[in-house]
């Protein structure tokens, strides 16, 4: 506080001395030979504010120069001090009130008193400083509700010329004319004195001044009445609220409820030349590859988060879907009006000991920077994850994500299936106009590949068959009997490199570019050939690129966005169990386009039209087109 006061003193004193010496204010004398003139008023005010010392004030008043201070000079100093924050706006107004109440020049004070002015004819009296008079009119009288802005302008036009009331098109304080309302905060006596000063300076006729005063006094009376009414109403309302409203418990403020509902029409259209395929999860049956389908579906999700303390958050989420399908929360209508299943989709604790460190435990959203090339957008992870986001510069952040996730716990076996993953990335942001992200991730699936059973123990390795799979990966039969039981022939050690570029130069419309590449480094062609008994082509790469244009999130009517992506995902590029279930109706070994348009219908309500067209990359023909029309709402 002491440093701030000294700095204000130095700034104010330096500027004041420069202005005083240049304009000659330092030698300004009072009108009566005593130390009570405008210059004395200014110096005394600065000394009282503590901006100058008593020694400084004596030095200023003794400066040579012989000049006289004009009101514009003193007003300039006041405005400067007010802009520097050395004095308040109210103090500046009070000083101007005192200034306008005093004569300005010695010769003006020594001049004989003017003759009595008739109400209909006011002789021209040129004020010494028009700026000070205009400041009084606008900064004080208009802002305090004494004059209207039009009246202040009309009075200003009378400065420096003769005028008669008969020449005026408007009448000051006419009985049938209202002025804009401003609440009065300054003392009544000082404002009435300002009106009298305008009469003395020849800017108001006496009858005009009387009407102005009468109107002003009526306004003050009404303000007192309304203030009393308002005070009584507030007291009554406060007492009624205290009596009738039960206080909300503090613990409820720590909870947040959210959710969404999606209604969907989906059409699945299959190519005429599609081959027949066995279902990977049930090799005794065919999956549909030729008969077009039309389905009505729904997704409903409900979540609640609780702020346990400043560092710990707890979350629980429920969603529709199937207990045997981890990549979709959509349920299909048409089961004889049976009730739909609502499952635990989230259940986690999130600990944030610092803004750049977050630790997850339980079942939580995907903690990685990803696209639907590798992971289904609806897939949540079980296990533990750590996120670090250190800041390098004001524009550059690093992010490090990692975790361990149990995929399948196998009873009576030490070979449980796990996913170990880590990701390192960098994020650049320049004032929300440009945001770029680039990251590399490594997803290591342990014990995911199959192990063949033996005739002596034909079920010992059945646990190596996946608990859930879609289609596309290279499989082999692990059963030595006539019963077919398939498992993955390849290991999955996936290297994923992903980047986005978010251009906000046309905000709120944004352009977002995306590119993603994945390669399964765990594929061993010799091992796969030995397990399958055939020569399997190595197809372990995938890539996706595209652009999104529009509002990043649809929250209101008329907001929109659209996107276009191309995807190429080879058979063993990723584990097909966790791939996007909509493109090619799930799995890998697919290439094609997807596009969509989103349009806001109302607050947090929007319509989505989406088209996905995909063909197989290798093997028998399998062409699948999917059309989806969604009505979405969130809360």
C-alpha positions, 0 to 999 in steps of 0.5 A: 500500500505504501508503494502505491501511495508513493507512486501515485504521489510521484505521478500526480506531483510530476504532471501537476508541476509540469502543467503549473509551470507551463500554464502559469498557474503557479503564480495565480493569485486569488481575487481578494489578495488572500490565499483563497483563490482557485489555485489555493483551492487546488493546492489545498485539495492536493495537500489534503489528499496527501498527494503533496506535502505542506512544503510542496504547496508553499513552493508552488504558490511562491513560483514566479511567472506572473500568469493568472490561472484560467478555469480550463487550466485548473480543469485540465489538472483535475481531469489528469488527476482523475484519470490517474486515479489520484482523486475520485470522480466524486471529488472532481465533481465537488471541486468543479462545483466550488470552482464555478461558484467563484469569480474567475478573474480579478477584473471580473470581481472588481467590475461593478454589479450588473444591472437588474436583468429582465426575464425576457432579455438577458445581455451577453456575458461571455464566461471566462472558461466555456469548458468549465461551464459545460462541465458543470452543465453535463457532469453535474446538473444533467447527471444529478437530474436538475437539467435535461441533456437537451436543456444543457445543450441549449444553455451551452449555445447561449455562451458568448452571445446575446440572446432573447427568450423569444429567439429560443425554439425550446423553453427551459423547464417547460411545464409539459416537457419531461426530461430523462431521469437521473438519481440525485446523489449530491446535496440539494443546496449545492445544486440549487446554488449552481442554478443561481450561478447560471443566472448570475452568468447570464445563461438562465433567465430568473423565471427559467431558474425558478421553474428548474428549481421547482421541478427539481424539488418535486423530483426530490420529493418523489425520490424520498417517497419511492425510497421509503416504499422500496425500503418497506417492500424489501423488508416485507419480502425479506421477512416473508422469505425467511418465514416461508422458504426453507434453506437449501441444504449445503450438501446439495450444491456439491452435486451436478446432474446431467444427461441426454436422450437420442432417438434414431431411425437407422437404415442398413443397406447391403450390396447385392453381391455381398458374400455369406459370413459366419458370425465371429462370436457364434460360428454356428450362425450367419450374420446378416450381410444381404437383407436391408434393415430399418430400425428405430433406436434409442440411447438414454444416459443419466449422470451425476457428479459430486464434489467430495472436496476441493480435490476429489470428484465422484461420478456415476453414470447410467446408460441404455445398451447391452451388458455384452456389448461394450462399444454401444449404448444404443437399444433397438425398439421392437422387443414386444414393448419389453422394458429396456435395460439401464446399466452402470456406464460410469463409476469413478473417483477423480483426484486432482491434487494440482491443476496439471495432475489428474488421477482416475480410478474405476470406470471412466471416459476414455482418457486418451486423445483419440478418434473413432479410427481406433476406439468407439466413441461410446467405449469407457475404460475400467482401471486406473489412469494418470493425466499430466498437463505441464505448461511450457509457455503461455501458448504451449502445453504438454500432455501425458496420459497413461494407465492400466486397464483389465480387459478380461479377468480369467478365473483359475489363471494367471494370464488375465487380459490387460491393456497397458497404454501411454500417450505423449502429446503437445498442444499449441493455442494462440488466443483461441484463433489457432489450436493444434494438437499432436500426440503419439500413443502406444496401446499394448494388449497383453494375453489377447491372442489365442492359444490352441487347445490340445486333444488331451485337454480340449478346453484348457485354453478356451479363456483365450477366445475373446469375450466380445468381438465384431468382425475383420481380425484374422482368427483361428480355431482353437478347438481340437473338436468339431466345435468351432471356437475362434480366437485372435491369431495376432497380437495387438501392440498398436502405435497411434499418431493423431493430430488436429488443427482447429482454426477459429479465425471465423469464430463462432464458426470453426474449421477443424482438420483431423488426421489419424494413423495407426499401425499394429506392431504386434503382428507376426506373419510367421506366427499368424500363418502357423496358427491359421494354416494359410498364408495371411496377407499382412494388413496392419495399417489404418488411417483417417482424415477429414474436416469439420466446419461449423459450431463446435457444439450445438447449443441453440437454434440455428447453430450447425456443423458438418463434417466429411471423413475418409477412413481406411482400416485394415484387418489387423490394424486394431482390435476389432472388438473396440472399433466404431460399431457404426462404420461398416456396422463395426469391426475392421477390414473396411474403407469408405466415407462418412459425412453428417450435418447437425442443426440446432432446433432449440436450446440443447436440442438438435437434429443429425443426418449421417451417411456412412458408406464402406466396402471391404478392403480384402477378401469376399465382398461386403458392402454396407451403407448406413443412414442415421437420422437422430433427434438429440436433446441434452440437459 
